[in-house]
Amino acid sequence: MSDGKWVTFYKGGEEVWACNAMYAAAHFDFEPIPMNRSSTDD
C-alpha cells in the first residue's frame, strides 16, 4: 500500500516492511492488486 510518499508491505494481513516510495520504485516491480483480492491476502 502506498500514499505516494511511503510504501508499506503486508503479508498475511500484517505489516512486514515499509520504506520511502522513491526507494521502492527504484528497487521493486509493482502490480495492482486484483479486484477480487485484498491487500491482506498472501
Backbone torsions as a table, in degrees:
resi	resn	phi	psi	omega
1	MET	NA	143.7	-178.3
2	SER	-143.3	142.4	173.3
3	ASP	-101.3	8.9	-179.1
4	GLY	94.2	-17.7	177.7
5	LYS	-116.1	-29.9	-175.7
6	TRP	-135.5	141.5	179.9
7	VAL	-118.9	132.4	178.1
8	THR	-118.5	130.8	-180.0
9	PHE	-103.8	134.1	-178.9
10	TYR	-121.9	148.3	171.3
11	LYS	-142.8	127.5	-179.1
12	GLY	61.8	28.5	178.2
13	GLY	82.1	0.3	179.4
14	GLU	-112.7	140.4	176.5
15	GLU	-66.5	128.7	179.3
16	VAL	-113.9	-20.2	179.8
17	TRP	-169.2	153.6	175.7
18	ALA	-145.7	149.3	178.9
19	CYS	-158.1	171.7	175.8
20	ASN	-61.6	138.6	-177.3
21	ALA	-62.0	-33.6	178.5
22	MET	-66.0	-40.1	176.7
23	TYR	-63.6	-46.6	-179.5
24	ALA	-60.6	-43.5	-178.8
25	ALA	-63.8	-32.7	-179.0
26	ALA	-79.5	-20.6	-171.6
27	HIS	-119.5	-8.5	-176.2
28	PHE	-133.5	150.6	170.7
29	ASP	-95.2	135.2	-177.7
30	PHE	-116.7	147.9	172.8
31	GLU	-135.1	144.0	176.0
32	PRO	-62.5	148.5	174.6
33	ILE	-73.5	127.8	178.6
34	PRO	-56.5	149.3	-177.2
35	MET	-57.1	-31.8	-176.8
36	ASN	-90.0	10.2	-179.0
37	ARG	-131.2	140.4	-179.7
38	SER	-98.2	166.6	179.5
39	SER	-70.3	-9.1	178.9
40	THR	-93.2	-5.9	176.4
41	ASP	-72.8	152.4	174.3
42	ASP	-81.0	NA	NA
